[in-house]
């Protein structure tokens, strides 16, 4: 598992989060005026996974339960297509959030029931890593200590089960951007959440060297009147991580969390321009890699090549960001071509 964790955060590469649930994919496709059917979802995922040279920038792909069982037009399973491209297949195993009883506006993630058996099946299907997401909202008196503990315990139990099955767990405690909170408040909550998570991981004997962290960047809320630049975001994010994340963790794969594709890339680049940290600073992006792809594809088979080009460009921009070398000027040739 340790070599897998290290390979997922190899220099210059990052993870494609293609683990959207069926309802989420329906929303994404509705936004481009396309009906979400199983065949359309399969065709869309196929264009991503068969993009020429995907392995140059993408180290792993997080799949959904439907997707890990699907195959390309020629009958080759998606897992095998990814492996041939040098990309590690992974799987999302949580089953979404449910209200936390007694705590209004707070949620806990479900999916632990039967997880051991599901891990055995996913490993047999070819998955080598997994992901579980916890959702934390900032608000008046939130997140509560109870909410933090409940989600941290679920993350730790999931991570221990993943390692028991030989899979690398990606641990994702996401502090949402929703709200008017300041950068400083986000940093405070992020530190508290991460400390709680790592306390639970230690209690559950999770091997940190065989795990990865998928956190939010430290950002002001979307409704905050005082927005900040990428440099401030990088400084606040690194400061929070250094207070809470053990150096034994091989890498941090940031979520985009509602940022635009270019914002997520610019912020990742700023993070990698600073002093060297004990962890690889990488990405695990969903919308920030796929939004331009969906627009280019538009549900039309004739647009596959253009959609793949949009995907590979976005992936290449994040490869540059991993080196701290991204700049907006790199986007201009694609914009001019469009």
C-alpha positions in Angstrom: 0.0 0.0 0.0 2.8 2.4 0.7 4.2 2.3 -2.9 0.6 2.9 -4.1 0.2 5.9 -1.9 3.5 7.3 -3.1 2.6 6.7 -6.8 -0.7 8.5 -6.4 1.2 11.7 -5.4 4.2 11.2 -7.8 5.7 14.6 -8.9 3.7 16.3 -11.6 0.7 14.1 -11.3 -2.7 14.1 -9.5 -6.0 12.4 -9.2 -9.1 12.7 -11.4 -12.2 12.4 -9.2 -14.7 10.7 -11.6 -16.8 9.4 -8.7 -19.9 11.5 -9.1 -23.1 9.7 -8.0 -25.9 9.1 -10.5 -27.9 12.1 -9.2 -24.9 14.4 -9.3 -24.1 13.3 -12.9 -27.7 14.0 -13.8 -27.3 17.6 -12.6 -24.0 18.0 -14.4 -25.5 16.7 -17.7 -28.7 18.7 -17.2 -26.5 21.8 -17.1 -25.4 21.1 -20.7 -28.9 20.1 -21.8 -28.2 16.3 -21.9 -30.3 13.6 -20.4 -28.3 11.4 -18.0 -28.6 7.7 -19.0 -26.3 4.9 -18.0 -25.1 4.7 -21.6 -24.3 8.4 -21.8 -22.6 8.3 -18.4 -20.5 5.4 -19.7 -19.7 7.1 -23.0 -18.6 10.3 -21.1 -16.4 8.4 -18.7 -14.9 6.4 -21.6 -13.8 9.6 -23.3 -12.0 10.7 -20.1 -10.3 7.3 -19.5 -9.2 6.8 -23.1 -7.8 10.4 -23.6 -4.4 9.9 -25.3 -1.5 10.2 -22.8 -3.7 10.5 -19.7 -1.0 9.0 -17.6 1.3 11.9 -18.1 -0.7 14.1 -15.7 -3.1 11.7 -14.0 -1.8 9.2 -11.4 -5.2 7.8 -10.3 -8.9 7.9 -11.0 -11.6 7.6 -8.3 -14.5 5.6 -9.7 -18.1 5.2 -8.7 -19.8 1.9 -8.1 -21.5 2.0 -11.5 -18.3 3.0 -13.3 -16.0 0.4 -11.9 -18.2 -2.3 -13.4 -18.4 -0.7 -16.9 -16.4 -1.3 -20.0 -15.4 0.5 -23.1 -17.0 0.0 -26.5 -14.6 -2.8 -27.3 -15.5 -4.7 -24.1 -12.3 -3.8 -22.2 -13.2 -3.0 -18.5 -12.5 0.6 -17.6 -10.2 -0.6 -14.8 -8.0 -2.4 -17.3 -8.0 0.6 -19.6 -6.7 2.8 -16.8 -4.1 0.2 -15.8 -2.8 0.0 -19.3 -2.4 3.8 -19.3 -0.4 3.7 -16.1 -3.3 5.1 -14.0 -4.3 3.6 -10.7 -8.0 2.7 -10.3 -9.7 3.8 -7.0 -13.3 3.7 -5.7 -15.6 6.0 -3.7 -17.1 3.9 -0.9 -19.2 6.4 1.2 -22.9 6.6 0.7 -23.4 10.3 1.2 -24.5 12.3 4.2 -27.5 12.2 6.5 -28.6 14.7 9.2 -26.9 14.3 12.5 -29.7 13.7 15.0 -30.0 16.5 17.6 -27.6 18.8 15.7 -29.5 21.0 13.2 -27.7 21.8 9.9 -25.0 19.3 10.6 -24.5 15.9 8.8 -22.6 12.7 9.2 -21.5 10.4 6.3 -23.0 6.9 6.0 -21.7 3.8 4.4 -19.9 1.7 7.1 -22.5 -1.1 7.2 -21.3 -3.9 5.0 -18.1 -2.0 4.0 -15.8 -4.9 4.7 -17.6 -7.0 2.1 -17.7 -4.2 -0.4 -14.0 -3.6 0.0 -13.4 -7.3 -0.8 -15.5 -6.9 -4.0 -13.9 -3.7 -5.1 -10.4 -5.1 -4.6 -11.4 -8.1 -6.7 -12.6 -5.7 -9.4 -9.2 -4.0 -9.4 -9.4 -1.0 -7.1 -6.2 -0.1 -5.3 -7.3 2.9 -3.3 -10.5 4.3 -1.9 -12.1 7.6 -0.8 -14.6 8.6 1.9 -15.9 12.2 2.2 -17.0 14.0 5.4 -18.8 17.3 5.1 -18.4 20.1 7.7 -20.3 23.4 7.6 -19.1 26.6 9.2 -21.9 28.6 10.9 -23.0 30.0 14.2 -21.7 27.5 16.7 -20.8 25.1 13.9 -19.2 22.7 13.4 -19.8 21.3 16.9 -17.4 19.0 18.6 -19.9 16.2 18.3 -20.1 16.6 14.6 -16.4 16.7 14.2 -15.9 13.5 16.3 -18.7 11.6 14.6 -17.2 12.3 11.1 -13.7 11.7 12.3 -14.6 8.3 13.8 -16.4 7.3 10.6 -13.3 8.3 8.5 -11.0 6.4 10.8 -13.2 3.2 10.7 -13.3 3.4 6.9 -9.5 3.9 6.7 -8.8 1.0 8.9 -11.1 -1.3 6.8 -9.6 0.0 3.6 -6.1 -1.0 4.8 -7.3 -4.3 6.0 -8.4 -5.0 2.4 -5.1 -3.8 1.0 -6.4 -0.5 -0.3 -4.9 3.0 0.3 -7.5 5.2 2.0 -8.0 8.8 1.0 -9.4 10.6 3.9 -11.5 13.6 3.0 -12.7 16.0 5.7 -14.2 18.9 3.6 -14.9 22.3 5.2 -17.3 23.8 2.8 -16.9 27.2 1.2 -20.6 28.0 1.8 -21.2 31.1 4.1 -19.7 34.4 4.9 -16.9 33.3 7.2 -13.4 34.8 7.0 -10.2 33.2 5.9 -9.1 33.1 9.5 -12.3 31.3 10.6 -11.8 28.7 7.9 -8.3 28.1 9.1 -9.4 27.7 12.6 -12.0 25.1 11.7 -9.7 23.3 9.3 -7.0 22.9 12.0 -9.6 21.6 14.5 -11.1 19.2 12.0 -7.7 17.8 11.0 -6.5 17.4 14.5 -9.7 15.5 15.4 -9.3 13.2 12.3 -5.7 12.4 13.0 -6.4 11.6 16.7 -9.0 9.1 15.5 -6.8 7.6 12.8 -4.2 7.0 15.5 -6.7 5.4 17.8 -7.8 3.1 15.0 -4.2 2.1 14.2 -4.3 3.4 10.6 -0.8 3.4 8.9 -0.3 7.0 7.9 2.4 6.1 5.4 -0.2 4.1 3.5 -2.8 6.9 3.4 -3.5 10.2 1.8 -5.3 13.3 2.9 -7.9 15.1 0.7 -8.6 18.4 2.5 -10.1 21.7 1.5 -7.8 24.7 0.8 -8.2 27.4 3.5 -10.6 29.9 1.8 -12.9 32.7 2.9 -16.6 31.8 2.5 -18.1 32.6 -0.9 -20.2 35.3 0.7 -17.4 36.9 2.7 -16.8 40.5 1.7 -13.0 40.1 2.0 -11.7 37.8 -0.6 -8.0 37.1 -0.9 -5.4 36.3 -3.5 -3.7 32.9 -4.1 -0.7 33.9 -2.1 -2.8 34.5 1.1 -4.7 31.2 0.5 -1.5 29.3 0.1 0.0 30.8 3.3 -3.1 30.1 5.3 -3.5 26.6 4.0 0.1 25.6 4.6 -0.1 27.1 8.1 -3.2 25.0 8.9 -1.7 21.8 7.6 1.6 22.2 9.5 -0.4 22.5 12.7 -2.3 19.3 12.2 -1.0 16.8 9.6 1.7 14.4 10.5 4.8 14.3 8.3 4.3 10.6 7.9 1.5 11.2 5.4 3.0 10.9 1.9 0.8 13.5 0.2 -2.1 15.9 0.3 -4.5 15.8 -2.7 -6.6 19.0 -2.5 -10.2 19.1 -3.4 -11.4 22.0 -5.6 -14.5 22.5 -3.4 -16.5 24.9 -5.5 -13.6 26.9 -7.0 -13.5 27.4 -10.7 -11.1 25.3 -12.8 -8.6 28.1 -13.2 -8.9 29.3 -9.5 -8.2 25.7 -8.3 -5.1 25.5 -10.6 -3.8 28.9 -9.6 -4.2 28.2 -5.9 -2.4 24.8 -6.2 0.4 26.5 -8.0 0.8 29.1 -5.2 0.9 26.2 -2.7 3.8 24.6 -4.6 5.7 27.9 -5.0 6.4 28.1 -1.3 9.1 26.4 0.8 9.2 22.6 0.5 6.8 20.8 2.8 7.0 17.3 4.3 4.2 16.1 2.0 3.7 16.1 -1.8 1.1 18.8 -2.6 -1.1 17.5 -5.3 -4.8 17.5 -6.5 -7.8 15.3 -6.6 -10.2 17.4 -8.7 -13.6 16.6 -10.1 -15.4 19.7 -11.5 -12.1 21.6 -11.7 -10.9 19.1 -14.3 -14.2 18.2 -15.9 -16.2 21.4 -16.3 -14.6 22.4 -19.6 -14.8 18.8 -20.8 -18.5 18.6 -20.3 -19.0 21.8 -22.2 -16.8 20.7 -25.1 -18.5 17.2 -25.3 -22.1 18.4 -25.1 -23.3 14.9 -25.3 -22.3 14.5 -29.0 -20.1 11.6 -30.2 -18.5 13.9 -32.7 -17.1 16.1 -30.0 -15.1 13.4 -28.2 -11.7 14.6 -29.6 -12.4 18.2 -28.6 -13.5 17.1 -25.2 -10.4 15.0 -24.7 -8.3 17.9 -25.7 -10.0 20.1 -23.1 -9.4 17.4 -20.4 -5.7 17.0 -21.3 -5.2 20.7 -21.3 -6.7 21.1 -17.9 -4.7 18.2 -16.6 -1.5 19.7 -18.0 -2.3 23.0 -16.3 -2.4 21.2 -13.0 0.9 19.5 -13.8 2.4 22.9 -14.2 0.8 23.9 -10.9 2.4 21.0 -9.1 5.7 22.5 -10.1 4.6 26.0 -9.0 4.8 27.1 -12.7 1.2 27.8 -13.7 0.4 31.2 -14.9 -2.8 32.5 -16.7 -0.9 33.1 -19.9 -0.7 29.3 -20.4 -4.4 29.3 -21.0 -4.3 31.7 -23.9 -3.5 29.4 -26.7 -6.5 27.2 -26.0 -8.8 30.2 -25.5 -7.7 31.6 -28.8 -8.2 28.3 -30.6 -11.7 28.0 -29.2 
